[in-house]
């Protein structure tokens, strides 16, 4: 199997630069021990984690000016963890999570590229008990709802790890599941508002959802 082909880029957020190593394209695959396959991640799905998706860029730009103070923040389904890397540069208490077995390795590499402090990372399965993860004041994520079954899994996972007083900020690119998710979040006591797109992302066709309780 040929070695993974990578690419390096720098994304600017005002005066802050985030340096990223990601997969060159969606043709990359490297699972010699079958770890991802055992988790249900086939060769087609394997490289998805290693791309910088539009929703992640929107979330990062939105969080760049968001006032978080000393709140504890969780990024769900972080992939390349662009928002987490940006928030860590701002001294935010951020924890990143994902299901893919390679995310942690790429996160460590990108932390080193940015000469930044470590970011807590945990590989999680939304369908399982993740008690050790703890509770968070703010939960963020982008482009998380690929299948209908993800709606309940995501809502339940958020409910299990959100502090009683909390905010949830999700970027949805328009996959047609935000209404069902909003209904589930309402059942957990959240109110929904739609947030304005950042100046740099006015072309984006999706939505920024903010749930608060």
C-alpha positions as a Python dict, from the first residue, in 0.01 Angstrom:
ca = {
    (1, 'X'): (0, 0, 0),
    (2, 'X'): (150, 341, -96),
    (3, 'X'): (220, 586, 187),
    (4, 'X'): (-40, 846, 275),
    (5, 'X'): (-12, 1167, 76),
    (6, 'X'): (-48, 1471, 298),
    (7, 'X'): (-83, 1843, 245),
    (8, 'X'): (8, 2141, 461),
    (9, 'X'): (-178, 2469, 473),
    (10, 'X'): (-221, 2777, 688),
    (11, 'X'): (-565, 2920, 762),
    (12, 'X'): (-589, 3277, 888),
    (13, 'X'): (-832, 3397, 1155),
    (14, 'X'): (-763, 3765, 1188),
    (15, 'X'): (-417, 3785, 1343),
    (16, 'X'): (-412, 3415, 1429),
    (17, 'X'): (-263, 3156, 1191),
    (18, 'X'): (-348, 2788, 1225),
    (19, 'X'): (-111, 2547, 1050),
    (20, 'X'): (-260, 2217, 943),
    (21, 'X'): (-142, 1884, 812),
    (22, 'X'): (-431, 1695, 653),
    (23, 'X'): (-488, 1426, 393),
    (24, 'X'): (-413, 1536, 38),
    (25, 'X'): (-750, 1415, -92),
    (26, 'X'): (-1029, 1164, -35),
    (27, 'X'): (-837, 887, -217),
    (28, 'X'): (-611, 821, 83),
    (29, 'X'): (-641, 503, 291),
    (30, 'X'): (-422, 337, 550),
    (31, 'X'): (-567, 67, 775),
    (32, 'X'): (-311, -219, 764),
    (33, 'X'): (-426, -374, 1092),
    (34, 'X'): (-797, -337, 1014),
    (35, 'X'): (-861, -117, 1318),
    (36, 'X'): (-1094, 122, 1136),
    (37, 'X'): (-1267, -165, 958),
    (38, 'X'): (-1348, -328, 1293),
    (39, 'X'): (-1509, 2, 1398),
    (40, 'X'): (-1729, -2, 1088),
    (41, 'X'): (-1521, 251, 892),
    (42, 'X'): (-1467, 121, 539),
    (43, 'X'): (-1211, 243, 284),
    (44, 'X'): (-1457, 495, 136),
    (45, 'X'): (-1532, 653, 473),
    (46, 'X'): (-1178, 630, 608),
    (47, 'X'): (-1037, 956, 460),
    (48, 'X'): (-1336, 1176, 553),
    (49, 'X'): (-1183, 1268, 888),
    (50, 'X'): (-872, 1408, 718),
    (51, 'X'): (-1036, 1686, 516),
    (52, 'X'): (-1110, 2047, 607),
    (53, 'X'): (-1484, 2070, 541),
    (54, 'X'): (-1674, 2397, 484),
    (55, 'X'): (-1879, 2347, 801),
    (56, 'X'): (-1561, 2324, 1009),
    (57, 'X'): (-1437, 2652, 864),
    (58, 'X'): (-1769, 2819, 945),
    (59, 'X'): (-1757, 2690, 1301),
    (60, 'X'): (-1398, 2804, 1350),
    (61, 'X'): (-1472, 3154, 1217),
    (62, 'X'): (-1780, 3175, 1438),
    (63, 'X'): (-1595, 3063, 1752),
    (64, 'X'): (-1303, 3298, 1680),
    (65, 'X'): (-1499, 3593, 1820),
    (66, 'X'): (-1709, 3398, 2069),
    (67, 'X'): (-1664, 3494, 2434),
    (68, 'X'): (-1593, 3176, 2632),
    (69, 'X'): (-1404, 3298, 2938),
    (70, 'X'): (-1309, 3003, 3157),
    (71, 'X'): (-1585, 2774, 3031),
    (72, 'X'): (-1508, 2412, 2958),
    (73, 'X'): (-1560, 2340, 2586),
    (74, 'X'): (-1608, 2011, 2399),
    (75, 'X'): (-1577, 1961, 2023),
    (76, 'X'): (-1772, 1661, 1895),
    (77, 'X'): (-1667, 1477, 1579),
    (78, 'X'): (-1365, 1702, 1551),
    (79, 'X'): (-1190, 1543, 1249),
    (80, 'X'): (-897, 1777, 1178),
    (81, 'X'): (-1004, 1972, 1489),
    (82, 'X'): (-962, 2315, 1332),
    (83, 'X'): (-1194, 2488, 1585),
    (84, 'X'): (-1018, 2313, 1874),
    (85, 'X'): (-673, 2422, 1752),
    (86, 'X'): (-795, 2779, 1715),
    (87, 'X'): (-956, 2788, 2059),
    (88, 'X'): (-644, 2640, 2219),
    (89, 'X'): (-444, 2928, 2073),
    (90, 'X'): (-683, 3152, 2266),
    (91, 'X'): (-615, 2964, 2593),
    (92, 'X'): (-962, 2806, 2596),
    (93, 'X'): (-1013, 2487, 2798),
    (94, 'X'): (-1098, 2264, 2502),
    (95, 'X'): (-1143, 1888, 2470),
    (96, 'X'): (-1172, 1722, 2128),
    (97, 'X'): (-1347, 1395, 2049),
    (98, 'X'): (-1396, 1175, 1744),
    (99, 'X'): (-1469, 813, 1653),
    (100, 'X'): (-1196, 767, 1393),
    (101, 'X'): (-879, 592, 1523),
    (102, 'X'): (-640, 823, 1334),
    (103, 'X'): (-773, 1157, 1461),
    (104, 'X'): (-562, 1163, 1776),
    (105, 'X'): (-240, 1110, 1580),
    (106, 'X'): (-314, 1393, 1338),
    (107, 'X'): (-420, 1617, 1626),
    (108, 'X'): (-86, 1564, 1799),
    (109, 'X'): (96, 1648, 1476),
    (110, 'X'): (-103, 1968, 1429),
    (111, 'X'): (-54, 2073, 1790),
    (112, 'X'): (320, 2045, 1726),
    (113, 'X'): (292, 2242, 1401),
    (114, 'X'): (129, 2526, 1594),
    (115, 'X'): (377, 2503, 1884),
    (116, 'X'): (73, 2487, 2108),
    (117, 'X'): (-13, 2329, 2439),
    (118, 'X'): (-169, 1984, 2440),
    (119, 'X'): (-539, 1941, 2370),
    (120, 'X'): (-725, 1673, 2563),
    (121, 'X'): (-856, 1412, 2318),
    (122, 'X'): (-1078, 1109, 2362),
    (123, 'X'): (-1196, 863, 2100),
    (124, 'X'): (-1566, 816, 2172),
    (125, 'X'): (-1860, 617, 2043),
    (126, 'X'): (-2185, 812, 2084),
    (127, 'X'): (-2371, 486, 2143),
    (128, 'X'): (-2159, 384, 2443),
    (129, 'X'): (-2106, 507, 2797),
    (130, 'X'): (-1837, 776, 2801),
    (131, 'X'): (-1860, 868, 3169),
    (132, 'X'): (-1491, 958, 3196),
    (133, 'X'): (-1543, 1242, 2950),
    (134, 'X'): (-1730, 1452, 3204),
    (135, 'X'): (-1953, 1760, 3165),
    (136, 'X'): (-1903, 2074, 2958),
    (137, 'X'): (-2038, 2429, 2956),
    (138, 'X'): (-2019, 2467, 2577),
    (139, 'X'): (-2041, 2187, 2318),
    (140, 'X'): (-1957, 2254, 1953),
    (141, 'X'): (-1958, 2051, 1634),
    (142, 'X'): (-1995, 2069, 1256),
    (143, 'X'): (-2159, 1849, 991),
    (144, 'X'): (-2243, 1567, 1231),
    (145, 'X'): (-2572, 1428, 1100),
    (146, 'X'): (-2501, 1194, 807),
    (147, 'X'): (-2772, 939, 888),
    (148, 'X'): (-3114, 950, 1056),
    (149, 'X'): (-2984, 720, 1329),
    (150, 'X'): (-2731, 986, 1426),
    (151, 'X'): (-3006, 1222, 1548),
    (152, 'X'): (-3091, 1033, 1868),
    (153, 'X'): (-2730, 925, 1922),
    (154, 'X'): (-2604, 1284, 1902),
    (155, 'X'): (-2883, 1433, 2115),
    (156, 'X'): (-2834, 1169, 2385),
    (157, 'X'): (-2457, 1213, 2381),
    (158, 'X'): (-2492, 1589, 2420),
    (159, 'X'): (-2742, 1546, 2703),
    (160, 'X'): (-2500, 1311, 2881),
    (161, 'X'): (-2210, 1558, 2866),
    (162, 'X'): (-2370, 1902, 2890),
    (163, 'X'): (-2373, 2092, 3218),
    (164, 'X'): (-2719, 2186, 3349),
    (165, 'X'): (-2656, 2542, 3226),
    (166, 'X'): (-2496, 2505, 2884),
    (167, 'X'): (-2477, 2607, 2521),
    (168, 'X'): (-2453, 2386, 2214),
    (169, 'X'): (-2332, 2536, 1886),
    (170, 'X'): (-2367, 2319, 1575),
    (171, 'X'): (-2301, 2401, 1211),
    (172, 'X'): (-2537, 2215, 978),
    (173, 'X'): (-2464, 2223, 601),
    (174, 'X'): (-2822, 2135, 513),
    (175, 'X'): (-2849, 1759, 518),
    (176, 'X'): (-3218, 1780, 615),
    (177, 'X'): (-3199, 1660, 975),
    (178, 'X'): (-3172, 1981, 1180),
    (179, 'X'): (-3549, 1998, 1252),
    (180, 'X'): (-3557, 1648, 1399),
    (181, 'X'): (-3247, 1723, 1605),
    (182, 'X'): (-3402, 2047, 1729),
    (183, 'X'): (-3709, 1853, 1845),
    (184, 'X'): (-3492, 1614, 2045),
    (185, 'X'): (-3288, 1897, 2194),
    (186, 'X'): (-3609, 2073, 2302),
    (187, 'X'): (-3698, 1759, 2496),
    (188, 'X'): (-3373, 1805, 2689),
    (189, 'X'): (-3472, 2160, 2783),
    (190, 'X'): (-3289, 2358, 2514),
    (191, 'X'): (-3412, 2663, 2323),
    (192, 'X'): (-3295, 2707, 1965),
    (193, 'X'): (-3179, 3022, 1790),
    (194, 'X'): (-3018, 3067, 1448),
    (195, 'X'): (-2690, 3258, 1443),
    (196, 'X'): (-2566, 3492, 1171),
    (197, 'X'): (-2290, 3358, 950),
    (198, 'X'): (-1942, 3504, 1001),
    (199, 'X'): (-1834, 3771, 754),
    (200, 'X'): (-1591, 3530, 584),
    (201, 'X'): (-1852, 3260, 531),
    (202, 'X'): (-2148, 3444, 375),
    (203, 'X'): (-2146, 3199, 81),
    (204, 'X'): (-2227, 2905, 313),
    (205, 'X'): (-2572, 2758, 244),
    (206, 'X'): (-2622, 2588, 580),
    (207, 'X'): (-2706, 2715, 927),
    (208, 'X'): (-2544, 2781, 1263),
    (209, 'X'): (-2768, 2641, 1535),
    (210, 'X'): (-2734, 2758, 1894),
    (211, 'X'): (-2910, 2562, 2167),
    (212, 'X'): (-2919, 2712, 2515),
    (213, 'X'): (-3062, 2613, 2852),
}
